Each structure stands twice: as C-alpha cells, then as structure tokens.
C-alpha cells in the first residue's frame, strides 16, 4: 500500500510502480509531505515536496556588474563581497589553493572556491555572463543540483523560487571569469 500524510499528495501502487500525484500548488509556499509504502510489516517513507506556484507572483530583475571595484564592499585574500541593486555576491576562498583574486572586469573565481548569491526575494533565475564560452562551461560543470543551460558565454540557472540565497559550494570546473550576473527574484 501507499499512503500520504498530506491530502495534497495522492499515492498508489500500479504493478511495480509507485505513482505520486498532486494538483497544482496555488499557494505562496512549497507543500511537503511524506509517502509511506507498506508491504506486510516492512515499510519505507519518502519525503515529497512541490514548489510554490509562480502564477500571479511578481518578479523583479537586478544586475550586478563586475566592470570595476566600485560595487565591491569587502576584499581580502579569503573573501570578496560585491553589492549592487539589492544583489549580494560573495566569493569565499573556501578550500581553494588559490587566494581570492583582486580582479574586476571580469571577476575571477578559482577552483574549489565557494560562491553565494543573495537577493531581496526568493530567486527564480540567475544568468551569469561569463567572459568566454570556456568559462561558461567551467561554471556549468560546477552546478549539479539545479536546472542549468549554457549558450555561448551565458549560463542560466533556473531555481524553484523557495530561497533568497543560492550557493555553489565548490567550483569544480576550474577558473571562472564573470562580467555580470542577472538575478530574477520574487517581490
């Protein structure tokens, strides 16, 4: 048998398949639940989540430029922070063997560094304008858990809009150079 602890989710067994369905999420928050599958005395639980609906939700877009250091508010060999139009971009050295670089036009990010992007509202999309197609490929190789697409020197990450913060825990594709980034977020 298959049951759900939340009436929004329906669960059933169809032969060897578990079928989970739900109506559209018309709320302003993600809906979560637990599906319990039982066979005799044995059972297992699966956590499920449905992202919030974006129907009727207003979004705004802001761009952060790395053209010069005017937008950089903090710099050390361990960290740099850039702030513009409500967007905060943090580059942490993390486990990188290379110190954070003192560069603009473009900003340089090194392998194994950590990147954090924060917006005034929940983020639905980030577009990185990299300095070349090879840097775009290196960046996209570091993004494994979200929908990502690459077109020439542009990397687009599509998110579910449930967080104001986006993190790349460790750049794995080598050095990345970025000219600008554009963030779309819910207002």
MOSUL-V393055 format. One record per pair of residues at least 24 apart in sequence whose ideal C-beta (glycine too) atoms are under 8 Angstrom apart, sorted by the first residue. I is the first residue (numbers start at 1). J is the second residue. Records with the same first field share a line. If there is no record, write none. Layout:
I = J + J
//
This chain:
1 = 37 + 38 + 39
2 = 35 + 36 + 37 + 38
3 = 35 + 36 + 38
4 = 33 + 34 + 35 + 36 + 48
5 = 33 + 34 + 36
6 = 31 + 32 + 33 + 34
8 = 33 + 50
9 = 33 + 35 + 48 + 50
11 = 35 + 37
13 = 37
18 = 46
20 = 48
22 = 50
24 = 53 + 55
25 = 50 + 51 + 52 + 53
26 = 53 + 55
27 = 52 + 53
28 = 52 + 53 + 57
30 = 160 + 162
51 = 160 + 161 + 162
52 = 160 + 161 + 162
54 = 124 + 161 + 186
57 = 161 + 186
58 = 186 + 187
59 = 121 + 124 + 184 + 185 + 186 + 187
60 = 120 + 121 + 184 + 185 + 187
61 = 182 + 183 + 184 + 185
62 = 86 + 87 + 119 + 182 + 183 + 185
63 = 87 + 180 + 181 + 182 + 183
64 = 89 + 180 + 181 + 182 + 183
65 = 179 + 180
66 = 104 + 105 + 106 + 107 + 178 + 179 + 180
67 = 104 + 105 + 179 + 180
68 = 104 + 105
69 = 104
72 = 104
75 = 100 + 102
76 = 100
80 = 107
82 = 107
86 = 119 + 120
87 = 117 + 118 + 119 + 181 + 183
88 = 116 + 117 + 118
89 = 115 + 116 + 117 + 181
90 = 115 + 116 + 117 + 118
91 = 115
92 = 116
94 = 169 + 170
95 = 170
96 = 171
105 = 179
106 = 130 + 131 + 177 + 178 + 179
107 = 177 + 178
108 = 175 + 176 + 177
109 = 171 + 175 + 176 + 177 + 178
110 = 171 + 175
111 = 171 + 172 + 173 + 174 + 175
112 = 170 + 171 + 172
113 = 170 + 171
114 = 167 + 168 + 169 + 170 + 171
115 = 167 + 168 + 171
116 = 165 + 166 + 167
117 = 165 + 166 + 167 + 181 + 183
118 = 164 + 165 + 166
119 = 164 + 165 + 183 + 185
120 = 164 + 185 + 187
121 = 164 + 185 + 186 + 187
122 = 161 + 162 + 163 + 164 + 185 + 186
123 = 159 + 161 + 163 + 164 + 165 + 166 + 183 + 184 + 185
124 = 158 + 159 + 160 + 161 + 184 + 185 + 186
125 = 156 + 157 + 158 + 159 + 183 + 184
126 = 156 + 157 + 159 + 166 + 181 + 182 + 183 + 184
127 = 154 + 155 + 156 + 157 + 181 + 182 + 183
128 = 154 + 155 + 156 + 157 + 178 + 181
129 = 153 + 154 + 178 + 179 + 180 + 181 + 182
130 = 154 + 155 + 176 + 177 + 178 + 179
131 = 177 + 178 + 179
132 = 177
135 = 175 + 176 + 177 + 178
137 = 173
138 = 171 + 173 + 174 + 175 + 176
139 = 171 + 173 + 176 + 178
140 = 173
141 = 172 + 173
142 = 168 + 170 + 171 + 172 + 173 + 176
143 = 168
161 = 185 + 186
//
